[in-house]
Amino acid sequence: MQIKERHRREDGREAVTLVPESLDDLWHLAYILEPGDLVSGDTHRRIQRADDQMRDTGGEREHMYVTIDVEDVEFHKFANRLRVSGVIEDASREDQLGMHHTLNVEEREEIEVEKVWKPDQEERLEEAAEDTEGVDVAIATIEEGEAHIHLVQQYGVDEYGSFTGTTGKGEYARGRDELFGEVAAALSRLDVDAIILAGPGFTKDDAYDFVEENYPEAAEKITLVDTSAVGGRGVHEVLKRGAIEEVQAETRISEESEKIDELTKRISTDGTAAYGIEEVEEAVEFGAVEELLVLDERLRRERAGEGEWTVDINELITRVEQQGGDVTVFSHEYAPGDQLEALGGIAALLRYRMQ
C-alpha cells in the first residue's frame, strides 16, 4: 500500500491519500473502511439525459470524481476489487449529489479516505504500507497418492490445486513420477518467491529430487518441512511450526495459529483465558487482559451496527491498550479465524486467572 499524503481535518478526522497495490491491500481496506467514512476517487456513472429519457437508452457512462459517504463495503477477491457503496457527498457534477453510487476500488487506483482513525486501523494501514515488498509463498503438501498446493496471502490461504495418482515404488514407479511431474510443473508456473514442500515420510524428499532434476529453478525456491498430514491440516502444521516466518516474515497467519493454539491450551489447563463478549468484558474491567483477540469480520459488523454485542467494541479495544495490553485482529479467511468465531469472535489471553 502506498501512502501518498495525509491531511488533518476538523473534528479529529484525517484524510489519507493512498494507492492499493495488491489484492491484500484491498482486503486491508475492507476492514479499515466503515459507515460514515468519506471515500473519494475516479469512477464512471451512467447519466440519464433529457433526450435519453425520451428514447429510453439507459443513459451514457460518464467519467467523474466523487466523494461517497460510506454505507457498505464488500471485498470481492475473485474480481480483484473492493466495492464501496453510499451516498454521493461531492462530485464533479452537482446534479449527482445525494444519489447512491458504488465506487469500485481496484489495484493501483488512487483514492482518498477521510475518517476518524482508530488505533487498530492505523496499525493495519501501516502494516499494509510496510508489506508492499512482501514475499509470495506457496505451500505444497505431498504423500503417496495425493498432493495439494496452497498459496499464502495476508487474508488467508487459498487452495491452488489438488492432485491424485497411483504412487509407489517398483512396478508403480511410473505412476509416482506422473504425480511428481504434475506437482512440479504446477510449482514451476507459479509466480512466487518461495515454496514450502511438506508432508510425512520420505515422499516429499523424493518429490524434491524430481523437481531438482526437472525444474532446477523451482527447486531453488524450495524449503522442506516435515508434517504428519497433507492438505489443510498439513498447511496448519507448516504455519504452526514457523516455517513461513523464514520466507515471509510479514505474514500474520502463523502468528494467529500460535495465538489460537495458546488460547485453547490455556482454556484447557490453567484458565488464564477468556472468550465470548461477556467474559472478555469482565476481564477488561479487572485489567486482566494481556492480549485481546478479535475476528476482523465480527469487528466490521459491530462497527457497522450489524452485530449483536451490547458492548462498545471501540471502547473495549481502547481500554485494553490503555491497560498495556495488545490487540490482534484475526482474519476470518483462515482456520484460526474459524476457531475464534466458534468462541464468539472475541477472546483474550489473561495476565492471571479470573476465577
Buried (B, 14 or more C-beta within 10 A) or exposed (E): BBBEEEEEEEEEBBBBBBBBBBBBBBBBBBBBBBBEBBBBBEBEBEBEEEEBEEEEEEEEEBEBEBBBBBBBBEBEBEEEBBBBBBBBBBBEEEEBEEEEBBBBBBBEBBBBBBBBBBEBBEEBBEBBBEBBEBBBBBBBBBBBBBBBBBBBBBBBBBEBBEBEBEBEEEEBEEBBBBBBBBBBEBBBEBEBEBBBBBBBEEBBEBBBEBBBEBBEEBBEBBBBBBBEBBBBEBBBBBBBBEBBEEBBEBBBBBBBBBBBBBBBEBBEEEEBBBBBBBBBBBBBEEEBBBBBBBBBBBBBBBBBEEBEBEBEBBEBBBBBBEBEBEBBBBBBBBBBBEBBBEBBBBBBBBBEEBE
